[in-house]
Amino acid sequence: MKNAVKAGAKIIAGGKVDGAMFEATLLENVGRDSDIYRKEAFGPVAILEKFDNFKNALDIERQRFRPAGWHFQGFARACA
C-alpha cells in the first residue's frame, strides 16, 4: 500500500496500523501497474475505480484476474 500511495494513490478511509492490526482501507487513483492493484493484498484493502461503462469495467477486470485469493467486483451507476 505504501508504494501505491507514493505513486499517487489516495487513502479515502482507514490505512492505519496499530500493532499487528491493519485498519480496513479504501484507496482510489491506484495505478493499474501497482502490486496492490494486480496482486492480492494481505489485508482488508479495497480499490475504488471509475469506469466509463460496464463493458469497459468487465474488460479491465478480466485483464486483472487473480489466479488465487479473494476478489470482489462491485458495480454501480452513480454514487451520491
N, C-alpha and C positions, 0 to 999 in steps of 0.2 A: 504494500500500500504506500509506503514511503516513497518508493521510486515513481509510482504513478502520480503522486502529489507533486513531486519535484518536476515532473514532466508536464504539469498543468492541470491535473485532475483536482476537483474541488470536493472537499468533505462537506456534505449537506447536513448530515446528522451523525452523531457518535464519533468514533475514531479514537476514543481514549483508552488507555491501558492502565489497569490497576492491579499490580502484581501479575498473576497469571491470567487475569480476566481481561478479555478484549471486548469492548462495547460494540454492540451491533452498529454497523456503519453503512451509510448510503453515500455513494460517490456519483459525480457527474463529470462530464468532459474527460473521460478516461480514453486515452489513446488506444486504438484497436491493435496496436503492435505491443502493448504493455503486457507483462506477465499476468497481472491481475485480471486483465480482460480475456486473455487466451487460455489461462490455466485455472484450475480450481483454487480458490482462496481458502486457506485453512483457518476459517473463522467466519463469523456472521457478517458477510460483506455483500452488498447488492449494488449493482451499477444501473444508474438511470440514464437511458439513452433515447434520443429523439429520432424518429424516422419520418420520412415524407409520406409513406403509405405502407399498407400492410404487406404487400409483396416485397418491398424493399427490406422490411424488418425480417421477414422469413429468409430472404436470400442472405442477409448478413448473419443471422443466427445459424444457418446451415454451414457457412464458412467457419464459424466459431465453434462448431461442435466439439465437445469434450468427450473423449472415449471413456472416461471413468469419472466418478464423483457425482455430486449433486448439482443439478442445474435446473433453473426455473425461468420461464419466459412469461411475462405478463404484458398484455397489450391493452391500451385504452385510446379512445379517440381524442380526448382532451382532459386536462386536469384543471380544476377551478382553483 
